[in-house]
Amino acid sequence: MSEKNHQIHEKSPSQSNAEVIVRMFPSDANPAGNVFGGEILKHIDMVAGIVAQRHSQSNAVTVSMDSVTFLKPVFVGNVLKLNARINYVHKSSMEIEVKVEAEDIVTGIRTITGTAFVTFVALDNNGKPKHVPQLSLKTDEDRIKFKEGKARMDKRIKNRTK
């Protein structure tokens, strides 16, 4: 059977969600004891990539990372929890939203420390962009996230052509 015969035409966002939990160690930190932003970005990119590959069922590469917001510091010893979901698809590109939460496991206090939107493109076996399944929008949240994602994607495309 050809690759086209194996393609799924629609998937719900929940079918591709991913959550990653990782402990922050001294090697992840700057001299002040805060975790480097670049270390957090690495984990954001990784969990977003899992969602993109789950959705596309192919190789997917990072195209852009925007609206990255560091709201609070992450400290050595914190457990970082990253939740990622797909918001929007357009032909071969996908917008993934990542929410970052830090937990002090001694006190149990959890704090939202950051958010990001990461765009991926799905690639075929020849390294060329390939179409991805459309999103089946089953909930009000899915529809709202899709509409917001489309607006961000339209803005990215407009800015790219300037």
C-alpha positions as CSV (number, residue, x, y, z in Angstrom):
1,M,0.0,0.0,0.0
2,S,1.2,3.5,-0.7
3,E,1.8,6.1,2.0
4,K,-1.4,7.9,1.1
5,N,-3.5,4.9,1.9
6,H,-2.2,5.0,5.4
7,Q,-2.9,8.6,6.1
8,I,-5.5,9.6,8.7
9,H,-7.7,12.5,7.5
10,E,-8.7,13.8,10.9
11,K,-7.5,13.6,14.5
12,S,-8.7,15.3,17.6
13,P,-6.2,17.5,19.5
14,S,-6.4,15.1,22.5
15,Q,-5.1,12.2,20.4
16,S,-1.7,13.9,20.2
17,N,-1.3,15.6,23.6
18,A,2.0,15.0,25.5
19,E,3.2,15.6,29.0
20,V,6.8,15.4,30.1
21,I,8.1,15.6,33.7
22,V,11.8,16.3,34.3
23,R,13.8,17.2,37.4
24,M,16.1,20.3,37.3
25,F,19.6,19.8,38.5
26,P,22.6,22.1,39.3
27,S,24.0,21.5,35.8
28,D,20.8,23.1,34.4
29,A,21.3,26.4,36.4
30,N,23.0,29.7,36.2
31,P,25.2,31.0,39.2
32,A,22.1,32.5,40.9
33,G,20.4,29.0,41.1
34,N,17.8,29.7,38.5
35,V,17.4,27.3,35.6
36,F,18.7,28.7,32.3
37,G,16.0,29.8,29.9
38,G,17.7,27.8,27.2
39,E,17.3,24.6,29.2
40,I,13.6,25.2,29.5
41,L,13.4,26.0,25.8
42,K,15.0,22.6,25.0
43,H,12.3,20.8,27.0
44,I,9.6,22.9,25.3
45,D,10.9,22.0,21.9
46,M,11.1,18.4,22.8
47,V,7.6,18.0,24.1
48,A,6.2,20.0,21.3
49,G,8.0,17.8,18.9
50,I,6.4,14.7,20.4
51,V,2.9,16.2,19.8
52,A,3.8,17.2,16.2
53,Q,5.1,13.7,15.4
54,R,2.1,12.0,17.1
55,H,-0.2,14.2,15.0
56,S,1.6,13.9,11.7
57,Q,2.9,10.3,12.2
58,S,6.1,11.4,10.4
59,N,9.3,13.4,11.0
60,A,8.5,16.9,12.0
61,V,10.9,19.8,12.4
62,T,10.7,23.1,14.4
63,V,10.1,26.1,12.2
64,S,9.5,28.8,14.8
65,M,9.1,29.3,18.5
66,D,7.2,32.4,19.4
67,S,5.3,33.9,22.2
68,V,7.7,32.3,24.6
69,T,6.9,33.8,28.0
70,F,8.9,33.2,31.2
71,L,6.5,34.1,33.9
72,K,8.4,32.9,37.0
73,P,11.8,31.5,37.7
74,V,12.5,27.7,37.8
75,F,14.9,26.6,40.5
76,V,17.3,23.8,40.9
77,G,15.5,20.9,42.5
78,N,12.1,21.8,41.0
79,V,10.2,19.3,39.0
80,L,9.3,20.8,35.6
81,K,6.0,19.6,34.1
82,L,5.4,20.5,30.4
83,N,2.0,20.0,28.9
84,A,1.7,20.3,25.1
85,R,-1.3,20.2,22.8
86,I,-1.9,20.9,19.1
87,N,-4.0,24.0,18.4
88,Y,-4.0,24.5,14.7
89,V,-2.9,22.8,11.5
90,H,-2.4,24.3,8.0
91,K,-1.4,21.9,5.2
92,S,2.0,20.7,6.5
93,S,2.4,23.0,9.5
94,M,1.2,22.6,13.1
95,E,1.0,25.0,16.0
96,I,1.8,23.4,19.3
97,E,1.0,25.2,22.6
98,V,3.2,24.3,25.7
99,K,2.5,25.2,29.3
100,V,5.3,24.9,31.8
101,E,4.8,24.3,35.5
102,A,7.4,24.0,38.2
103,E,6.8,22.1,41.4
104,D,8.7,22.4,44.6
105,I,8.4,18.8,45.7
106,V,9.3,19.6,49.3
107,T,6.4,22.0,49.7
108,G,4.1,20.7,47.0
109,I,3.7,24.2,45.6
110,R,3.1,24.3,41.8
111,T,3.6,27.4,39.8
112,I,2.9,28.1,36.1
113,T,6.3,29.4,35.0
114,G,6.0,29.7,31.2
115,T,4.1,29.3,28.0
116,A,5.1,29.0,24.3
117,F,3.8,28.4,20.9
118,V,5.9,26.3,18.6
119,T,5.4,25.7,14.9
120,F,6.5,22.5,13.3
121,V,6.4,21.2,9.7
122,A,5.8,17.6,8.9
123,L,8.3,16.0,6.4
124,D,7.9,13.0,4.1
125,N,10.6,10.4,3.6
126,N,12.4,12.7,1.1
127,G,12.5,15.6,3.5
128,K,9.7,17.6,1.7
129,P,6.7,19.1,3.5
130,K,3.8,16.7,3.7
131,H,0.1,17.3,4.5
132,V,-1.0,16.4,8.0
133,P,-4.4,15.3,9.3
134,Q,-6.9,18.0,9.8
135,L,-8.1,18.6,13.4
136,S,-11.4,17.2,14.5
137,L,-12.7,19.9,16.8
138,K,-14.9,18.2,19.3
139,T,-15.0,20.7,22.2
140,D,-15.5,24.4,22.6
141,E,-11.9,24.7,23.8
142,D,-10.7,22.9,20.7
143,R,-12.6,25.4,18.5
144,I,-11.4,28.4,20.4
145,K,-7.8,27.2,20.4
146,F,-8.1,26.5,16.6
147,K,-9.4,30.0,15.9
148,E,-6.7,31.6,18.0
149,G,-4.0,29.4,16.4
150,K,-5.2,30.4,12.9
151,A,-4.9,34.1,13.8
152,R,-1.4,33.5,15.0
153,M,-0.5,31.5,11.9
154,D,-1.9,34.1,9.6
155,K,0.2,36.7,11.5
156,R,3.4,34.6,11.1
157,I,2.8,34.2,7.4
158,K,2.2,37.9,7.0
159,N,5.3,38.8,8.9
160,R,7.4,36.2,6.9
161,T,6.4,37.8,3.6
162,K,7.4,41.3,4.6
